[in-house]
Amino acid sequence: MEVKKLSRKDAVLKLIIDLGGEGTRKEINEKIPDYWDLRDDDEAIEEISQKPYYWHRADSMRNVLKDTYKYLSLADNIWKITQEGMEYLKENGLCEAKVVKIRLSKEEGRLRRIALMKLLWENKDEICNKSFIYNLFSKYYPVLENERTNEKGKPKYWKAVDGAIAYLKTQNKIENPTHGVWQLTTEGEKELNPPLAEKEFYEPFKQWMSENFQCKVEICANSRRKGSYTNPDLKGSHNSTTITIEIKSSENISACLKGVVQALCYQEFSNQSYLVVPRTAESLKRLSKIAERLGIGLIVFDNTSSINPNFKIVFKAKEADIPIE
C-alpha cells in the first residue's frame, strides 16, 4: 500500500472515502484528528460553540471542496463524494493510500507552551508582539533546522508559535490587552510560578524576622507534638516579649482563614501574633479586616520565591501586656 502525507484537502476526501463515500458533519469532524496534523490552535475550544477550532476549519474545507472543486455534494445533511471527486482520488492514488500523520506529542506541545509563557514572563517589560516572540522563541525552545525553512514566506515554526498563542489564550493563560501585544494573565503566572511549600519560607522568614523585629527566632513547626493550634511556625523572643508567627503559602481563602484561627490561639501565650500570607491571597482585603479586628498582625510575601520572598508588614499586631500562661 502506498504511504502518503496528505494535504488537509486530500485528507478530508480520504476520510470520507474511508467512511464509505459519505458521512454527516459530526461523523466527519469526529474523525478529523485521525487525518489532520492538528496544531494547538486547532485543538483550542471556540467560546461560543464550545467545539474545537478544527471543526470550523473542517467545515470550511468541505465547503471549498463542494463549491470550488465540485468534489463533494451536500444533501439532507449528508456529505458525499461526487463523480469528479472519485476521479480526482483515483488519478492521485488516494483511494488505497495509507495516511501518515506527523504530529507532535502532547508532551512536546506542553513544553512549547511553557517555553512561550517563560518568554513572556522574562520579557514582561518589553513589547511582546508576535514579531518579538518569533525572533526570541528559539532561545526558549529548540527549533529544528527544517522548521526554519520557509512555507508561504514564513518559517514553519511560526505556525507552532501561533498555535501555542491561540491555545493559551483560550485557556486564559495569556492575554493581549493592548492590540498585538501579549502578556501572561494572573492564571498564567500562577501556572508558571506555582507557590512553594510553606516550609520553604521558614529559614528566609527567620532571617528577616531577626533583622526586622530585633529578636531571637526559633522555628517551631518541625516539632508540632502539641498540635497546629498550640505550636506556631516560628517564635521570636526579646526580653519579656514573645512573638508568634503562622505562615500560609497557599492563596486559598480557607487555608488563610485557618491561619487566622491559629494565630488567634497563639495569643494565649504570646504578646504579639502574626499571620503571614501571599500578597496574591484570595479575598486579602476581607482577611485583613478580620485579622486587624482580632489584633493579629499581617505580613504579606511572594509565595513563588524563597530566595526573594519580599516580606512586608501590612499592619502590626496589637500587643498584650501579660500573656496568659
C-alpha positions in Angstrom: 0.0 0.0 0.0 1.3 3.4 -0.9 2.1 5.7 2.0 1.2 9.4 1.6 1.5 12.6 3.7 -1.8 14.2 2.6 -2.8 17.9 2.4 -5.8 18.8 4.5 -8.0 18.9 1.4 -7.0 15.4 0.3 -7.2 14.1 3.9 -10.9 15.2 4.1 -11.6 13.3 0.9 -9.7 10.3 2.1 -11.6 10.4 5.4 -15.0 10.4 3.6 -13.9 7.5 1.3 -12.9 5.5 4.4 -16.4 6.2 5.9 -17.9 4.6 2.8 -18.1 7.6 0.5 -20.5 9.7 2.6 -21.0 11.0 6.1 -22.6 13.5 8.3 -20.8 16.6 9.6 -20.5 15.0 13.1 -19.2 11.7 11.7 -16.6 13.5 9.6 -15.5 16.1 12.2 -15.0 13.5 14.9 -12.6 11.6 12.6 -10.5 14.7 11.7 -7.8 14.2 14.4 -7.0 10.8 12.7 -6.4 12.5 9.3 -5.0 16.0 10.0 -1.8 17.2 11.8 -3.6 19.2 14.4 -1.8 22.2 15.9 -2.5 23.8 19.3 -4.8 26.4 17.7 -6.8 23.6 16.0 -7.5 21.9 19.3 -8.3 25.1 21.2 -12.0 25.4 22.1 -14.1 28.1 20.5 -16.0 30.0 23.1 -19.5 30.3 21.5 -19.9 26.8 20.0 -17.6 25.0 22.6 -16.2 23.0 19.8 -12.5 22.7 18.8 -11.5 25.1 16.1 -10.6 22.3 13.8 -14.4 21.6 13.5 -14.9 25.0 11.9 -11.9 24.6 9.7 -13.1 21.2 8.5 -16.5 22.8 7.7 -14.8 25.4 5.7 -12.7 22.9 3.8 -15.7 20.8 2.9 -17.5 23.9 1.5 -14.4 24.6 -0.6 -14.4 21.0 -1.8 -18.1 21.4 -2.7 -18.3 24.9 -4.2 -14.8 25.3 -5.8 -13.6 21.9 -6.7 -17.0 20.1 -7.0 -15.5 17.1 -5.3 -18.3 16.9 -2.7 -22.1 17.3 -2.6 -24.4 18.0 0.3 -28.0 16.8 0.5 -30.1 16.2 3.6 -27.1 16.9 5.8 -25.1 14.1 4.2 -21.7 14.9 2.5 -21.0 12.6 -0.5 -18.0 12.2 -2.8 -19.1 13.3 -6.3 -18.0 11.7 -9.6 -15.4 14.4 -10.1 -14.2 13.7 -6.6 -13.8 10.0 -7.2 -11.9 10.7 -10.5 -9.5 13.0 -8.6 -8.9 10.4 -5.9 -8.2 7.7 -8.4 -5.9 9.9 -10.5 -3.8 10.7 -7.4 -3.8 7.2 -6.0 -5.6 8.3 -2.8 -8.3 5.6 -2.6 -5.9 3.0 -1.3 -3.3 5.3 0.2 -2.4 5.0 3.8 -2.5 8.3 5.7 0.6 9.2 7.7 0.4 11.9 10.3 3.5 13.6 11.6 2.2 15.1 14.8 3.9 16.5 17.9 3.3 14.5 21.1 1.2 16.1 23.8 4.4 16.5 25.9 6.2 18.4 23.1 3.1 20.7 22.8 3.1 21.3 26.5 6.8 22.1 26.6 6.4 24.5 23.7 3.6 26.3 25.6 5.7 26.5 28.7 8.5 28.0 26.7 6.2 30.7 25.3 5.0 31.5 28.8 8.6 31.8 30.1 9.4 34.1 27.2 6.5 36.4 28.1 7.4 36.3 31.8 11.1 37.0 31.4 10.4 39.8 28.9 7.3 41.3 30.5 8.9 44.8 30.4 9.3 44.5 26.6 6.7 45.0 23.9 5.9 41.3 23.2 4.2 41.4 19.8 4.4 38.4 17.5 7.5 39.7 15.7 9.3 39.9 19.0 8.1 36.4 20.1 9.1 34.8 16.8 12.6 36.2 16.9 13.2 35.2 20.5 11.3 31.8 20.6 14.3 29.7 19.6 16.1 30.8 22.8 13.4 29.1 24.9 12.5 26.1 22.7 14.8 24.2 20.3 13.7 24.9 16.7 14.8 22.2 14.3 16.6 23.2 11.1 13.8 22.0 8.9 11.3 24.1 10.9 13.3 27.2 10.0 12.6 26.7 6.3 10.0 28.9 4.7 6.5 27.9 4.0 4.4 30.6 2.2 7.1 33.2 3.0 7.3 32.3 6.8 9.4 29.9 8.8 7.4 26.8 9.6 7.9 27.1 13.4 5.9 30.3 13.3 2.8 28.2 12.9 3.7 26.3 16.1 4.1 29.7 17.9 0.7 30.9 16.6 -0.9 27.6 17.7 0.6 28.0 21.2 -0.6 31.6 21.5 -4.2 30.6 20.4 -4.3 27.7 22.8 -3.0 29.6 25.8 -5.5 32.4 25.1 -8.4 30.1 25.2 -7.1 28.7 28.5 -6.9 32.2 29.9 -3.2 31.9 30.5 -2.2 34.8 28.2 -4.0 37.9 27.0 -3.5 40.9 24.7 -5.0 43.9 26.5 -3.0 46.1 24.0 -3.7 45.2 20.4 -1.0 42.8 19.2 1.0 42.8 22.5 0.9 39.6 24.6 1.3 39.1 28.3 0.6 36.4 31.0 -2.6 36.6 32.9 -2.7 36.1 36.7 -3.7 32.5 36.0 -0.7 32.1 33.6 1.7 33.5 36.2 0.4 31.1 38.8 0.9 28.1 36.5 4.4 29.2 35.5 5.4 30.1 39.1 3.5 27.7 41.4 3.5 28.5 45.1 6.3 26.9 47.1 5.6 24.7 50.1 5.2 26.6 53.4 8.4 25.0 54.9 10.5 26.6 52.2 9.9 30.0 53.8 10.8 29.2 57.4 14.5 29.9 57.1 14.1 33.1 55.0 11.4 34.4 57.4 13.6 33.5 60.4 16.4 35.7 59.0 14.0 38.5 58.0 12.3 38.5 61.4 15.5 38.6 63.4 16.6 41.6 61.4 13.3 43.5 61.4 12.0 42.6 64.9 15.4 42.6 66.6 14.7 39.3 68.4 15.9 35.8 68.7 13.9 33.5 66.4 13.2 29.8 66.7 11.5 27.5 64.1 8.8 25.5 65.9 6.8 24.0 63.0 9.1 20.9 62.7 8.2 19.8 66.3 4.4 20.1 66.4 3.7 17.5 69.1 1.1 19.7 70.7 -0.9 20.3 67.6 -1.2 23.0 65.0 -3.3 25.3 67.2 -0.8 25.4 70.1 2.5 25.4 68.3 3.4 28.3 65.9 5.6 28.0 62.8 8.1 30.4 64.3 8.5 32.1 67.7 10.6 35.2 68.4 11.6 36.5 71.8 13.2 39.7 73.0 13.5 40.4 76.7 10.0 39.6 78.1 8.2 39.9 74.7 7.1 36.8 72.8 6.1 37.0 69.1 4.4 34.1 67.3 4.2 33.5 63.6 1.9 31.5 61.4 2.8 31.2 57.7 0.4 30.1 54.9 1.9 29.8 51.4 -1.5 28.8 49.9 -3.6 31.5 48.4 -6.8 29.6 49.2 -9.1 31.6 51.4 -9.9 28.6 53.6 -6.2 27.9 54.3 -5.7 31.6 55.2 -8.7 31.7 57.5 -7.4 28.6 59.3 -4.2 30.6 59.7 -6.3 33.4 61.4 -7.7 30.9 63.9 -4.3 29.5 64.6 -2.8 33.0 65.1 -5.7 33.8 67.4 -5.0 30.7 69.5 -1.3 31.8 69.8 -2.4 35.0 71.6 -2.9 32.9 74.7 0.8 32.6 75.2 2.4 35.4 73.2 2.5 39.2 73.3 2.1 39.6 69.6 0.7 37.2 67.0 1.3 37.5 63.2 -0.2 35.8 60.2 2.0 35.7 57.0 0.1 35.1 53.7 0.8 35.5 50.0 0.2 39.0 48.7 -1.9 37.3 46.0 -4.1 35.5 48.6 -7.9 35.3 47.8 -10.0 38.0 49.5 -7.0 39.7 51.0 -9.0 42.8 51.9 -11.5 40.7 53.8 -8.7 38.7 55.5 -7.0 42.0 56.6 -10.2 43.3 58.2 -10.7 40.1 60.2 -7.1 39.9 61.4 -7.0 43.6 62.3 -10.2 43.3 64.3 -8.7 40.4 66.3 -5.4 42.1 67.0 -3.4 39.8 64.7 -0.6 41.4 62.7 -0.5 40.8 59.0 2.6 40.2 56.8 2.5 39.5 53.0 5.1 37.9 50.7 5.8 36.4 47.3 5.0 32.7 47.6 6.8 31.8 44.4 10.3 32.6 45.5 12.1 31.5 48.7 15.2 33.5 47.5 13.5 36.8 47.5 10.1 36.4 49.2 9.9 40.2 49.9 8.2 40.1 53.3 6.3 43.2 54.1 4.3 44.3 57.2 0.8 45.4 56.3 -0.1 46.3 59.9 1.4 45.4 63.3 -0.1 43.1 65.9 -1.7 44.6 69.0 0.4 43.9 71.9 -0.9 42.1 75.0 0.8 43.3 78.2 0.8 40.0 80.0 0.5 36.7 78.0 -1.6 34.0 79.8 0.5 31.1 80.9 
